[in-house]
Amino acid sequence: MKFVKTLAAVAALALAGPALSDGHEPMKVGFIYVGPVGDFGWSYEHDQGRKAIEEAFGDKVETTYLESVPEGPDAERAIRQLAQSGHDLIFTTSFGYMNPTLKVAEQFPDVKFEHATGFKRADNVSVYSGRFYEGRTVLGHIAGHMTETNTIGYIASFPIPEVVRGINSAYLAAKAVNPDVSFKIVWVNTWFDPAKEADAANALIEQGADVIMQHTDSPAAMTIAEEKGIYAFGQASDMKQFGPNARLSSIIDNWGPYYVARTQAVMDGTWESTDTWDGIKPGLTEIGEFSDKIPAEVQASAQAIIDGIVDGSIHSFTGPIKKQDGSDWLAEGERADDGTLLGMNFYVEGIEGELPN
Amino acid sequence: MLILERRPAPSRFLQLATPVLALIATMIAGGILFAFLGKNPVEAIRVIFFDPLFDSYSRSEILVKAAPLVLIATGLAMGFRAGIWNIGAEGQFIIGALTGGAVGLAFYGTDGVWLLPLMALAGALGGCAWAMIPAILKIRFNANEILVSLMLVYVATLLLSAMVSGPLRDPDGFNFPESRQFHDSATLPILMAGTRVHMGILVALGVVVAAYVILARHLLGFQIRLYGQAPRAARFAGVRDHILIATCLGISGALAGLAGLFEAAGPVGQLVPALPAGYGFTAIIVAFLGRLNPLGILLAGLVMALTYIGGETAQFSLQIPAAAISVFQGMLLFFLLAVDVLSTYRLRWQGRRAA
């Protein structure tokens, strides 16, 4: 009889599956990072989000992560290892994990997946990202004011829509306050490679840039800017400790609240596949504290932009805007729709150089 | 003072035992490293070296990871034996994936059993052609093949990213730089359901056997070995070094290209900029760990793959940082070279001479 009871209990447990945490077993949440947690940028902030989950739920969760997982053939195995070892919710935090995430998700229908910055969903795969371009409007505004050489250097990773969007929105904001401004863009073809990022920063400075923006993950450019006595912005993370004098402000990715909410949803059994694209207003994208180096009136106008984005009166892409080739894109007062923004593969008018294509 | 003294003849025992000794030394030094990181060294070594062997999915992944390493290293070993240093297998791997993958994409949606062999052929030819650049430059201008082949890796990487952001880009992919996913006829058949064990693994095995026979029994193998040991003598024996250089680089390029195509049409299933995962470079370690012998390489490839799979497990089950795992893998090559030195030289104490 006892044996039968045990058997029934085992069967019940097995049926309950990994998605149900009954309060005895901690729920397991796994993370896949593209860089090391110590990159002090992108992966670092995702790891802060992981820690936020631990803080919020204490013993009720157990979190694990795999860092520096390349976006190639190894990604699928890494994701699968987490799925197979009983994780209930898995965050894959780089664009290149999109197809591997979907492949694994198909084999583990009971496990919930969250893929950052991608566009393909499934019943158990959500996508989420930040409207970082809103932050770049603020930074571009500051950069346009602060540059004396009228040259802003931009370290770009891959020519994907997210990065192109950032360049365009920063440029439009800088140009609005400084008609003479020009952008020098270097493509490094990597998310995280401190040596390459530093080389790019040096090359940009040699070309006359005195403010550097970046869409890569390490604080290498910030340290170069500090050394050379020019300005830069924190990317993904505040990065103040790497350039106390150089850092003007920063875009901070604040994943914590989203991660906590999604974990809660899995616990409550209310998790659904969703598409989240949050910006400054919901707080997923934050603007770091302004440096004293920024004149008070510029701080005020930058703050006004932040307030405008929050109350909806300002949109980063408001017409009239032409494309680089001179063709019309947005008419006077028209705002870009999300579909166009998500697939953006062109520069706006005024940016020099050709978009790698 | 401690000095290195050349042994009259290399120690036969040490030569054979080198990989094993290096492995043991790596475990010990790695254990110390993990202990310093506050992890239980015995448990860490167990998780890295033994646990994956007792889990069926991990075993299958070891094969998936080892196949390209073995395929590339076998080709490289033939050149290395002849003293021809192809360091750019990573580039040939990329070009092979690109040319073979392009064929698959050109016939997108077309069914047929002929498609995969055609893609494999295109991949091998692409890798071979890429390796012909250093070969021709070496033959014609005596350019150093190490430098040329290495530099071409960067060219290949950029070429891949240009192609997937341009002509080969997925038309429905929101302009993200990656190709379509290959359709079924252009995807390697899976040998074991539920795993990623693909046809390419069988091909790699076949190549190992073929390479072993060629090196041990065929005239080409004899020429390779002779040229590596005594190039001048080889010339007297009728080895035409131009042809040998082209052959060695060509074979290693073709195999690297084939490995690239298998990776693209197998585990990854599309062309992505992140396709090259360092196989071309890791294969160099595998070639030496396997003593430049195809059978040894097979074993070495499996061991190397084991450390990768085990390393990942150690990362998430023991929270050992990824960098520590890389250091651990690096130790393997370091100790291999160190023991190698000791098999040709011996350490001797020499009294300080009076000035």
Interface residues (C-beta under 8 A of the other chain):
Chain A: G30 P36 V37 T64 Y65 L66 E67 S68 P70 E71 G72 P73 D74 E76 R77 A78 R80 Q81 L82 Q84 S85 F95 G96 N99 K103 Q107 F119 F158 P159 I160 P161 N189 L342 G343 M344 N345 P356 N357
Chain B: Y57 E61 V64 K65 T157 L158 S161 A162 S165 G166 F174 N175 F176 P177 Q181 G194 R196 E263 P267 V268 G269 Q270 V272 P273 A274 L275 P276 A277 G278 Y308 I309 E312 T313 Q315 F316 S317 Q319 P321 A322 A323
